[in-house]
Amino acid sequence: MITNLFRDFPAAAQNGNAETFEALLTQPNLHIERIVSTGQASPHDFWYCQTQGEWVLVLQGSAGLQLEGETQERHLQVGDFVEIPAGCRHRVNWTDSKGPTVWLAVHYGAIPVSTI
């Protein structure tokens, strides 16, 4: 069980081997997770497109977020947040390679069963 968002990262995140996703709270139509990125980015030409809305906050580190249809990448730093509406294609162009980027993601609306 996670009791501090800045400690006890999974081994894959500590080693920088993979981005990790950990559920903090799951309720009907609500899923809150901690995401730890260590230099990862979305694969080339890959876009996320979710059936639920997502509100995401950068707690530590930084990242480049691209929403489809926007010409400028959003450079997110500590304290920056963005709402990504359901069905909005988006991608992470980069995350900080000098240390972990810790995200707090709140997914709301129709949450797929596989996420819970």
C-alpha positions in Angstrom: 0.0 0.0 0.0 1.3 3.4 -1.0 1.4 5.9 1.9 3.7 8.5 0.5 3.6 9.6 -3.2 7.4 10.3 -3.2 8.7 7.1 -1.7 8.6 3.4 -2.2 8.7 3.4 -6.0 8.3 0.0 -7.7 11.6 -1.7 -8.7 11.0 -1.0 -12.4 10.7 2.7 -11.7 13.7 2.7 -9.3 15.8 1.0 -12.0 14.5 3.2 -14.8 13.4 0.1 -16.7 9.7 1.0 -17.1 7.0 3.6 -16.4 4.8 2.4 -13.5 1.1 2.8 -12.8 -0.2 2.2 -9.3 -3.9 2.5 -8.2 -4.4 4.7 -5.1 -8.2 4.7 -5.1 -10.8 3.0 -7.3 -14.5 3.7 -7.0 -17.3 3.6 -9.6 -16.5 6.1 -12.2 -13.3 7.2 -10.5 -9.7 5.9 -10.6 -6.8 7.7 -9.0 -3.3 6.5 -9.7 0.4 7.4 -9.2 2.5 7.2 -12.3 6.2 7.2 -12.1 8.1 8.0 -15.3 11.9 7.8 -15.6 12.7 9.2 -19.0 9.9 7.3 -20.8 7.8 8.7 -23.7 5.0 7.4 -25.9 6.1 5.3 -28.8 6.6 7.1 -32.1 3.3 7.8 -33.8 1.3 6.4 -30.8 -1.6 8.3 -29.3 -3.5 7.5 -26.1 -7.3 7.8 -26.6 -9.3 7.0 -23.5 -13.0 6.5 -23.0 -12.8 8.4 -19.7 -11.7 11.9 -18.8 -8.3 12.4 -17.1 -7.0 15.1 -14.9 -3.2 14.9 -14.4 -0.9 16.8 -12.1 2.9 16.7 -12.2 4.1 16.4 -8.5 7.9 16.0 -9.3 10.0 16.2 -12.4 8.8 17.5 -15.8 7.2 16.2 -19.0 6.2 17.2 -22.5 2.5 16.5 -23.3 1.0 16.8 -26.7 -2.7 17.0 -27.4 -3.9 16.2 -30.9 -4.7 19.4 -32.8 -2.4 21.6 -30.8 0.7 22.8 -32.5 2.6 23.5 -29.3 3.7 20.8 -26.9 2.7 21.5 -23.3 5.8 21.6 -21.1 4.6 20.5 -17.6 6.6 21.2 -14.5 6.0 20.7 -10.8 2.5 21.9 -9.9 1.2 22.0 -13.5 -2.0 20.1 -14.3 -4.2 19.6 -17.3 -7.6 18.1 -18.0 -7.7 15.7 -20.9 -11.3 15.1 -22.0 -12.6 11.7 -22.9 -11.8 10.8 -26.5 -8.9 13.4 -26.7 -5.9 11.8 -28.4 -2.7 12.7 -26.5 0.9 11.5 -26.1 3.8 12.1 -23.8 6.7 13.3 -25.9 9.3 13.1 -23.1 9.7 12.9 -19.3 12.6 14.1 -17.2 15.7 11.9 -17.7 17.5 13.3 -14.7 15.1 11.9 -12.1 11.6 10.5 -11.7 8.6 12.4 -12.9 5.8 11.6 -10.5 2.2 12.2 -11.8 -1.1 12.1 -10.0 -3.8 11.0 -12.5 -7.5 11.1 -11.8 -9.6 9.2 -14.3 -13.3 9.9 -14.2 -16.4 8.8 -16.1 -16.8 5.4 -17.6 -13.8 3.5 -16.2 -13.0 0.3 -18.2 -13.2 -2.8 -16.0 -9.6 -3.8 -17.0 -8.4 -0.6 -15.2 -10.0 -1.4 -11.9 
